[in-house]
Protein backbone atom coordinates (compact mmCIF):
# COMPACT_ATOMS: atom_id res chain seq x y z
CA UNK A 1 0.00 0.00 0.00
CA UNK A 2 1.31 3.45 -0.96
CA UNK A 3 0.05 6.03 1.54
CA UNK A 4 1.35 8.92 -0.57
CA UNK A 5 -0.65 7.85 -3.63
CA UNK A 6 -3.69 7.28 -1.41
CA UNK A 7 -3.27 10.78 0.00
CA UNK A 8 -3.02 12.11 -3.56
CA UNK A 9 -6.26 10.25 -4.35
CA UNK A 10 -8.05 11.93 -1.43
CA UNK A 11 -6.79 15.39 -2.43
CA UNK A 12 -7.67 14.71 -6.07
CA UNK A 13 -11.18 13.73 -5.08
CA UNK A 14 -11.43 16.95 -3.05
CA UNK A 15 -10.38 18.99 -6.09
CA UNK A 16 -12.92 17.13 -8.22
CA UNK A 17 -15.67 17.90 -5.70
CA UNK A 18 -14.63 21.56 -5.45
CA UNK A 19 -14.70 21.78 -9.24
CA UNK A 20 -18.06 20.05 -9.50
CA UNK A 21 -20.00 21.81 -6.75
CA UNK A 22 -18.37 25.15 -5.90
CA UNK A 23 -17.03 25.69 -9.40
CA UNK A 24 -20.30 24.61 -10.94
CA UNK A 25 -22.16 27.35 -9.09
CA UNK A 26 -19.48 29.97 -9.75
CA UNK A 27 -18.64 29.14 -13.37
CA UNK A 28 -20.90 26.63 -15.12
CA UNK A 29 -24.22 28.12 -14.03
CA UNK A 30 -23.30 31.71 -15.02
CA UNK A 31 -21.86 30.38 -18.29
CA UNK A 32 -25.18 28.77 -19.19
CA UNK A 33 -27.09 31.90 -18.16
CA UNK A 34 -24.89 34.22 -20.24
CA UNK A 35 -27.09 35.74 -22.92
CA UNK A 36 -24.22 37.49 -24.70
CA UNK A 37 -22.56 34.23 -25.79
CA UNK A 38 -23.48 32.43 -28.97
CA UNK A 39 -24.75 28.86 -28.50
CA UNK A 40 -21.74 27.05 -29.99
CA UNK A 41 -19.01 28.56 -27.76
CA UNK A 42 -21.32 28.43 -24.75
CA UNK A 43 -22.17 24.76 -25.10
CA UNK A 44 -18.68 23.72 -26.17
CA UNK A 45 -17.31 25.39 -23.01
CA UNK A 46 -19.98 23.61 -20.97
CA UNK A 47 -19.04 20.30 -22.60
CA UNK A 48 -15.38 20.99 -21.73
CA UNK A 49 -16.48 21.65 -18.15
CA UNK A 50 -17.82 18.10 -17.99
CA UNK A 51 -14.67 16.68 -19.61
CA UNK A 52 -12.62 18.31 -16.85
CA UNK A 53 -14.95 16.80 -14.24
CA UNK A 54 -14.39 13.33 -15.71
CA UNK A 55 -10.62 13.79 -15.92
CA UNK A 56 -10.41 14.99 -12.31
CA UNK A 57 -12.44 12.00 -11.15
CA UNK A 58 -10.30 9.59 -13.14
CA UNK A 59 -7.12 11.07 -11.69
CA UNK A 60 -8.46 10.29 -8.21
CA UNK A 61 -9.25 6.73 -9.35
CA UNK A 62 -5.77 6.28 -10.86
CA UNK A 63 -4.11 7.42 -7.63
CA UNK A 64 -6.43 5.12 -5.66
CA UNK A 65 -5.47 2.07 -7.75
CA UNK A 66 -1.78 3.00 -7.60
CA UNK A 67 -2.05 3.38 -3.82
CA UNK A 68 -3.80 0.06 -3.26
CA UNK A 69 -1.98 -2.08 -5.82
CA UNK A 70 1.82 -1.88 -6.12
CA UNK A 71 1.51 -3.36 -9.62
CA UNK A 72 -0.35 -0.18 -10.69
CA UNK A 73 2.62 2.17 -10.23
CA UNK A 74 2.28 3.28 -13.87
CA UNK A 75 -1.20 4.66 -13.13
CA UNK A 76 0.29 6.74 -10.34
CA UNK A 77 2.87 8.16 -12.73
CA UNK A 78 0.25 8.95 -15.37
CA UNK A 79 -1.91 10.71 -12.77
CA UNK A 80 1.14 12.59 -11.51
CA UNK A 81 2.06 13.69 -15.04
CA UNK A 82 -1.47 14.98 -15.63
CA UNK A 83 -1.56 16.81 -12.30
CA UNK A 84 1.93 18.26 -12.90
CA UNK A 85 0.86 19.61 -16.28
CA UNK A 86 -2.29 21.16 -14.76
CA UNK A 87 -0.19 22.65 -11.95
CA UNK A 88 2.35 24.12 -14.35
CA UNK A 89 -0.36 25.57 -16.57
CA UNK A 90 -2.15 27.10 -13.59
CA UNK A 91 1.01 28.65 -12.15
CA UNK A 92 2.40 30.00 -15.44
CA UNK A 93 -0.68 31.42 -17.18
CA UNK A 94 -1.74 34.07 -14.63
CA UNK A 95 1.56 35.97 -14.63
CA UNK A 96 1.88 35.63 -18.42
CA UNK A 97 -1.62 37.03 -18.91
CA UNK A 98 -1.20 39.59 -16.11
CA UNK A 99 -3.96 37.94 -14.08
CA UNK A 100 -4.16 37.46 -10.35
CA UNK A 101 -3.87 34.05 -8.75
CA UNK A 102 -6.96 34.96 -6.74
CA UNK A 103 -8.88 34.97 -10.05
CA UNK A 104 -7.28 31.72 -11.22
CA UNK A 105 -6.08 29.67 -8.21
CA UNK A 106 -6.36 26.21 -9.79
CA UNK A 107 -2.63 25.67 -10.23
CA UNK A 108 -2.07 25.89 -6.49
CA UNK A 109 -4.68 23.17 -5.86
CA UNK A 110 -2.65 20.72 -7.94
CA UNK A 111 0.73 21.48 -6.33
CA UNK A 112 0.36 19.28 -3.19
CA UNK A 113 -1.12 16.46 -5.29
CA UNK A 114 1.81 16.67 -7.67
CA UNK A 115 4.30 16.55 -4.79
CA UNK A 116 2.56 13.54 -3.23
CA UNK A 117 2.57 11.80 -6.62
CA UNK A 118 6.25 12.50 -7.25
CA UNK A 119 7.35 11.31 -3.82
CA UNK A 120 4.92 8.36 -3.91
CA UNK A 121 6.33 7.28 -7.26
CA UNK A 122 9.87 6.97 -5.98
CA UNK A 123 9.27 5.57 -2.48
N, C-alpha and C positions, 0 to 999 in steps of 0.2 A: 504494500500500500504506500502511495506517495502522498504524504500530507500536503506538500506544497502544491501539487496539481489539484488536490481536492479543495484546498483553499482558493486556488484560482477559479475552480468551478463555482464555488459559492459567490465569489466576487463577480464573476461573469454573469451568473444568474441575477444578482442584484442590479447590475448594469442593464440587463435585458428588461427587468421589471421597471426600472426607472424610465428607460426608453419607452416602454409600452404604455405605462399609466401616466406618469408625470409629463413625459414628453408628448404623449398623445394629446393630452389636454392643452399643452402649451404650443404645440406645433401642428399636429395633424388636424385637429378640429378647426383652428383658424385657417389653415390651408384650404380645407374643404368649403369653408364659409366665404372665402375671398371671392368677391364678385368681379374684381378687376383682372383676374387671371382667365386666360382662355382654357377651355376644357382639356385639351391635350396636355399642356404642361402641368396643369393642376392634377390630373389623374395619373400621369406618369410619375410625378413626384410622390403622390400618395401610394402608388404601387411600389416605388423604391423604398418608401417608409416601411412597408410590410416585408420587403426583401431584407432590410436591415434587421427587423425583428427576428426573422428566421435565422439569419446568420448569427446574431447574438445568442440566440437559444442554442444553436448547434455548437457554438464555441464552448458554452457551458457543458454540453453533453460530451464533447471531445475531451475536455479537461477531466470530467467525471470518469470516463472510461480509462483515460491515461492514469488517473489516480488510483483506480481500483484494480486495474490489470497491468502488471509490469510489461506484459507483451504488447501493450498499446502505447508504448513510448512515442511512436511516430505521430499518433494523434495529438499528443501533448505538444510536440514540436510544431505541428501544423497550426494548432490553436494559438500557440505562442507567436508564430510568424504573422498570423492574421492580426492579433492584438497589437503586436509591435508596429505593424504598418498603420493601424488605426491610431495608435499613440503618436507616432511620428507625424502623420498627417495633421492630427489635432493640435500638436505643439508647434508645427511649422507654419501652417496657414494663417493663423491670426496675426502674427507679426508681419508676415509678407503682405497681407491685405490691410494692414493697419487697423486691425480689429482688436477688441479687448477679449481677454480670456473669459471675462465674466459673461460675455455674449456668446462665447463658443468654448465651453469648458470640457468638452468631451475627451480631448486628448489626455487630460489629467486623470480621468476615470480609468483609462486603460493602463496607465503607468504601473500601479501596484500589481495588476494582473500580469503584465509583461514581466516584471521582476520575479514574481512567483513562478511563472512558466520557465524563465531562463534558469533560475536556480534549481527548480524541480527537474529540469531536463538533464542536469549534470550531476545531481546527487545520486 
